[in-house]
Amino acid sequence: MTRTAAEFARIYHSLDRVDWIRAGNCEVCGASPCDNAHLVRIGGGVGRKGGYRGIGRLCPRHHREQHAIGSASFQRKYGLDFVEITERTQREWEAYVGE
């Protein structure tokens, strides 16, 4: 699917942020590279991806598993808190870019 520049910015922020997430380590296993995994729905709406503030780092294997078993089951299985992860990720991004 082709996204407009405004939609890409809402969903992922920027190519720099996408690359920054990708270069990090998976929240579950520490592997890299990571997917820009939408963990918390912030913005968006029905049938639309949430905004970039809801993104965390999951390797492709764990990202697929998150979708396969559902977010609640995935969080329980690995003892994760997606809200904490996405808030921390956003703070780290802001520190990285000096915001």
Wavefront OBJ file of the C-alpha trace (Angstrom):
o trace
v 0.000 0.000 0.000
v 1.295 3.456 -0.889
v 1.100 5.990 1.927
v 1.002 9.750 1.616
v 3.832 11.709 3.245
v 1.432 12.985 5.928
v 0.172 9.482 6.693
v 3.725 8.101 6.872
v 4.669 10.905 9.274
v 1.642 10.153 11.493
v 2.377 6.420 11.572
v 6.195 6.347 11.660
v 7.325 9.987 12.233
v 10.273 9.922 9.807
v 12.662 7.645 7.963
v 15.287 8.550 10.568
v 13.020 7.258 13.347
v 12.223 4.093 11.394
v 15.949 3.435 10.968
v 16.627 4.251 14.651
v 13.989 1.724 15.789
v 15.317 -0.844 13.314
v 18.878 -0.511 14.665
v 17.777 -1.229 18.247
v 17.238 -4.468 20.116
v 14.079 -6.555 20.470
v 12.254 -6.057 23.770
v 11.952 -9.849 24.114
v 15.179 -11.427 22.916
v 17.582 -8.577 22.227
v 17.942 -9.435 18.526
v 18.495 -6.805 15.864
v 17.324 -5.542 13.419
v 13.845 -4.739 14.715
v 10.490 -4.013 13.197
v 8.643 -0.807 14.004
v 5.969 -2.703 15.936
v 2.783 -0.815 16.761
v 2.206 -1.958 20.340
v -0.242 0.668 21.625
v -2.942 2.303 19.529
v -2.389 6.040 19.730
v -4.404 7.934 17.162
v -5.364 6.245 13.955
v -8.935 5.109 14.199
v -10.842 2.070 13.062
v -8.921 0.207 10.378
v -5.928 2.554 10.531
v -2.488 2.042 12.071
v -1.872 3.937 15.271
v 0.599 6.781 15.531
v 4.347 6.520 15.952
v 4.205 7.136 19.728
v 2.755 3.628 20.046
v 5.770 1.931 18.434
v 8.239 -0.345 20.169
v 11.027 -2.645 19.030
v 10.296 -6.280 18.230
v 12.385 -8.529 16.020
v 10.457 -9.899 13.033
v 9.897 -13.278 14.769
v 8.401 -11.714 17.909
v 6.429 -9.151 15.902
v 4.775 -11.996 13.963
v 4.065 -13.806 17.234
v 2.510 -10.664 18.739
v 0.063 -10.534 15.835
v -0.555 -14.294 15.896
v -1.440 -14.612 19.604
v -2.695 -11.093 20.286
v -1.189 -8.285 22.307
v -2.653 -9.241 25.688
v -1.419 -12.841 25.462
v 1.965 -11.702 24.168
v 2.428 -9.250 27.045
v 1.487 -11.930 29.606
v 3.737 -14.544 28.013
v 6.824 -12.306 28.135
v 5.954 -10.140 31.160
v 5.893 -6.957 29.098
v 4.033 -3.686 29.550
v 3.469 -2.183 26.110
v 2.545 1.246 27.517
v 5.809 1.415 29.469
v 7.790 0.230 26.434
v 6.283 2.785 24.051
v 6.649 5.651 26.538
v 10.301 4.714 27.166
v 10.937 4.360 23.435
v 9.515 7.843 22.835
v 11.661 9.341 25.633
v 14.758 7.655 24.190
v 13.932 8.968 20.714
v 13.484 12.510 22.032
v 16.831 12.280 23.843
v 18.465 10.898 20.680
v 17.284 13.797 18.506
v 17.632 16.400 21.248
v 13.963 17.309 21.631
l 1 2 3 4 5 6 7 8 9 10 11 12 13 14 15 16 17 18 19 20 21 22 23 24 25 26 27 28 29 30 31 32 33 34 35 36 37 38 39 40 41 42 43 44 45 46 47 48 49 50 51 52 53 54 55 56 57 58 59 60 61 62 63 64 65 66 67 68 69 70 71 72 73 74 75 76 77 78 79 80 81 82 83 84 85 86 87 88 89 90 91 92 93 94 95 96 97 98 99
